[in-house]
């Protein structure tokens, strides 16, 4: 852990002894977000050159947490998994006993996999996914109590809260550093959600236009809300604006002492 983070944590802990830690886990990066009274005070991103397996990611987390002394143990811990092992099931059709069966058409299931689910969107949807059992077990042994979620559960609820009566339809485009999420709400109901890996800005445009076409939406009329790795000066914004004129960029608020480029890349990092 960086010395600057220790200094902030020590001061914060002395002041209120109420720090929390959220760990965002992807196969190409891990981000540790530190909070005081639910306000982000610092973050640290460890990125890999190539995709890593779960045992390597677990070693990364162990090494990072080993640097935390007993005096600096967070009061609350949360894990957020960024993987493709998830599917949405309407609550009225959900049966806990069949959790893995919901995933078998879109995910390669291992014999020792255990499914979890997040109840989201005003308890209308169950997001079924496969967390990493070894990472969960390690965090439980170290902290005894913690919460874990699939990132899309938090993302869907966050965007739902941004819906207003002004627009009956909204498409959200969330741009992370190696994948995008596209969501479509109509009359405050989720109609579509999917994620796509991308390598270029042209890939993002293609997936977006293809999705709009499949949904029967007119690019000239749809209200597109973007967040993540995009701004008014970016080439991506200029490319999208050639095809979609009604584009809104969610405001990005910088936090003193927090790496702004990392924070901007993920709308979920600033909330515990």
N, C-alpha and C positions, 0 to 999 in steps of 0.2 A: 504494500500500500504506500502511496506517495506520502512524503513528509507533510505536504500542505494539507492533505486530507486528515492526517492525524491531528494537526494543530486545530483544525476546525472542529473535529469530533471531540477532542478533549475539552475545548471551550464550551461546546454545546452541551456535552454531558455534564460538565460541572454546573452549567446554568440551570438545566432542567431534567437531566437524566431521563430523557424521553426520545431516544433515537430509534429509527426503524430502518430496515434494509430490504430493498426489493432487488431480486436478481433476475435479469432478463436473459433467457438462454436460447441461443440459436446454434446451429452446427457450424457457423462461421464467425461467431462472436459471443461474448458474454459481457453484460453491462451490469455493474454494481451501482445502485442508486441509494444514497443515504439521505434520510429525512429527519427533521426535527419538528415535532408537532405537526406532522404531515406536510411540512414545507421542505422542498428539495434543497439540500445544502451542498451536495457534491455528488459526482459520479465518476466512474472509472470504466473505460471500455477496453477489453482485451480482444483483439481481432486476430483471426487466423488467415493464413494465405490460402488455405484450402479447407474444404469441409472436414470436420473432425467427428469421430465416433464418440458415443456417450462416455466411454471410459476415460478418454482424453479430456473431455470437458469436465468430468468429475474431478480429475487431478487438478485442473485449472482452478476450480472452485475451492478445493481443499487447500491449495497453496495460498490462495488469496486470503481465505478466512483464517489460516494459521497465523497470519501476520497481525490479527486482532487480539489484543490482550484481553484477559478476563474482565478488566475494568471497562472495556469498550464494547461489551456484548450488547447488540441491539435488543430492545424490548419486544419488537415485532419483526417477523421475517415473512417475506412473500416471494414465491417463485412464479415466474411467467414463462411458459413454454411457447416457443415459436417453432412449430413443426407442421407438417401436412397431415398428421394423423388425427384428423378431426372431421366431424360431420354434424350437421344441424338436424334435430328431430323435434317435430311439434310435441309439446308437453302432453297433449291428449293421446298421443300415440306411443309415448315413451314407456318402456318397460326395463327397469334396471337389470333384470336377468338377461336381457338380450343386448346389452351394451356393446359387446365385441361384434355381434352380428351386424349392427348398424355400420360398422367400419370395414367389414370384410370386402366390400365392393370397391373401395377407394384406397385401402391401406393394406400393406403386407403385414399380417399379424404373426407374431412369434408365439410359441407355446407358453412362454412365461409372461406375456403381456397382460396387464391389468388396465381396464378402462375406467376413466373418471368422467364426470360430467358437471358442467356449470349450468345453473338455471338462470336464464337471461331474458332480456326484452320483456320486462314485466311478467316474468314466469311463464311466458308463452312458448319458449324454445329451450330445449336441452342441447347444449353443445357437448357432444361426446368426443373424447379424445384419449390418447395414450400418453400419460406422463412418464418420465424416466424414474423407474422404481428405485434404482441404486442411488440416484441423486436425492430423491425424496427420503430414502432411509437414512442417508448421511445427514441431511439437514435435521431430521427428526432426532437423531442421536445427539447432535450438537446443541440444538435449541429446544428440543422437547415439544414445542408447539409452533406451527407455521401454517400458512395458507398457500395454495397453489391454484393456478388458473391457466387456461389456454389464452394466448394473447387475443385471439379473435373474439372471445367472450367480452373482454374489457373494451375492445375496439367497437364492437357493435353497440354496447350500452352507451359508450361515450358519444358516438354519432347520433344515436337515438335522442339523446338529451339536447342535441343541437337542432333538432327539427322544430319548425314553427308552422303556424297556420298560413304563413305568407306564401309558401310554396307547397303545393300538393304532392310534388314529385322532386326527389333529389338523388343525384348520383354522387357518391363519395369516392375519391381516388386518393388512397394512402400510399405514399412512395417511400419505401424503405431502401436500404443500400443494396439489396440483391433481390427484392421481390416487391410486388405491388398488391394491394387489396382493392377490389372494386365492389361497392355496395350500392344497392338501389332500394330506396324506400318510396312507397306510394301511400298517401293518406296515413302516414306514420306506421305503416306496416312494412316489414322487411320482405322484399320480393326476390332479391338476388344477392348472393355473396360468393365471391371466389377470389383466389390468390393465384398469381402468376409470377414465375421467375423471369427476369429480364436481363439483357446484357447491354442494351442501347436505348436511347430515348425513342427510337423508331419502334422498338418492341412495345414500349408502353402505349404509344399511339395506336398500334395495331390491336392490342388486346382491348383497349378502351373502345375503339370504333367497332370492333367485332362484337363486343358485349352489347353496345347500344343497338346494333343491327339485330342481334338475336332477341333483344327485349322489345324491338319495334319502337325504339325511341328516336326522335329526330334531333340530331346534333345542334340544329339551329335553335331549338326551343328548350332543350334540357338545361337545368341548373346544375352545374358541375362544381363540387366543393373539393378542393385539393389541400393536402397537407403533407409534410415530410420534406423530401429533397427537391423542392421547387420554390422559386420566387419570381417576381416580375421581371428580373433581369436574366433569368436562366434561359438557355436554349430550349429546354423542354417546354416552358410556358409559351414561348413563341411558336413552337411546333403545334402545340395543342390549340392555340388561339387561331390558327389557320383553319381549323375545322369546327371548333366549339367557341362561340362568342361569349356565352354567359358563364364565366369562370370566376369563382370566388376562392381566394386563398385564405385559409384560417390564419389568424394572427399568431405570430410567434413572439412570446415574451421571454427576453433574456433574463437570466438570474445571475447576480453578481457572484463571481468565483466559480461558476459552472461552465464547462466547455460548451460554447454555444453551438458549434457544428454538430456535436453528438446529440445535444438536446433537441435541436431542430429536426434531426433525422427521424425522430420517433415521437409521436404525439402522446404515447403512453408513459414516457419516462418521467414526466413532471408530476405524476400523481401516484401516491402510494396505494 
